[in-house]
């Protein structure tokens, strides 16, 4: 039997993979791109983003955390640190205990601007 942590991780991963599989199709139709928000831990901001397309695994990538509660977060946003790579992401799944699982999923999803300040 799966533990609650593993089950939530699998559900989160499944939802993300379904979303990522539609990136290329959405990028071709500019009227319906995939949009979302990403929380920037170093600044406390939540920024808008738009998913464009999958990328090959070569080059530098920033870690995009898919948290157990389904939220997305990362350490750096534009201008907030040397680890910001302009929206080039590697997906990292984080379970409820904070354990990280690095995936082979890489994609382009630039941060667009400030959404709201988090406290």
Secondary structure, 3 states (H helix, E strand, C coil): CCCHHHHHHHHHHHHHHHHHHCHHHHHHCHHHCEEEEEEECCCCEEEEEEECEECCCCCCCEEEEECCCCCEEECCCCCCCCCCCCCEEEEEEECCCCCEEEEEEEEECCEEEEEEECC
